[in-house]
């Protein structure tokens, strides 16, 4: 199990996006809007049309990339590369091609009669209503200016690919992991009204994830250069990307998400030369 990670800041909005073939009415620049329903849509599913180049403006550390609210099909794959040159003549990093929809049910979790027994992946029905999110967490941060995301989804039934938000940024991985007692849950703002007869009526709102945990063993330098500074810069509005366990592949789709700090909690001094900080991260919709 790897220590949790918090990626911040999101450098998508200060980057220059290019490459691919995207509809004039739904351009790449829509990925720089926090409204995830404002998508960028490709003209077709050809590989030359479904790629995205990111110019960060300078060489800087990157460890997490993500695309939210996508329509990528069950068979889609993605590749990320980085380079010091805009033509990508030489590569600083190459992820190789990876499944967008990985296995999420370990062997034995499904019954023989289940439609996805062989694949272990989400079915189309299970994906309905899910805020789709593809992410890549690099083993170590890479310092590069230019990044490219390539999508291979020729058989997408929609005839195009689309995304609602881009995340690209560095990450903080604490030296010591979160304490036992951490939790993740679904919350919802669905309104329930009960008639005099007892019948219930629902104003359905989408659920969202909330992760709560405490970093109990922070040294002073880490507490203040990382946690304290991140709270100052992010507030309760700044985007971040939370990774519960970067080594986890089966439950990554469930325990990674773009969110924000719901509260700004105090840096505490529970023991000599030790600080602690509690976190509550709410998923952004």
Number of C-alpha atoms within 10 A of each C-alpha: 9 13 16 21 22 23 24 23 18 21 19 21 17 11 19 15 20 16 15 18 20 23 12 11 10 17 18 27 19 21 26 22 15 15 13 21 16 19 24 24 25 24 18 20 20 19 14 15 20 24 21 19 23 20 20 22 13 12 14 14 17 25 20 26 22 19 21 23 20 20 19 25 18 18 14 19 19 21 18 20 19 24 21 17 15 15 10 15 8 12 15 16 15 13 14 10 14 15 14 22 21 21 19 17 16 13 12 9 10 14 10 10 7 10 13 16 16 11 14 20 19 17 14 10 8 9 12 10 9 12 17 18 23 23 22 18 19 16 10 12 16 18 18 22 21 25 26 21 19 19 24 25 23 17 15 17 12 12 13 20 26 24 25 24 26 25 23 27 22 25 25 18 15 19 13 14 20 20 12 10 8 15 11 16 12 12 13 11 11 12 10 10 12 10 8 7 6 8 8 10 11 10 9 11 10 13 17 18 20 21 22 16 18 17 21 20 22 23 16 15 12 16 21 15 10 15 24 17 13 21 17 10 12 16 15 16 13 15 21 27 28 25 26 24 17 20 15 13 12 15 16 19 19 13 19 24 28 24 24 21 22 17 15 18 15 14 16 14 15 11 10 7 10 15 21 20 20 19 19 19 23 25 22 19 16
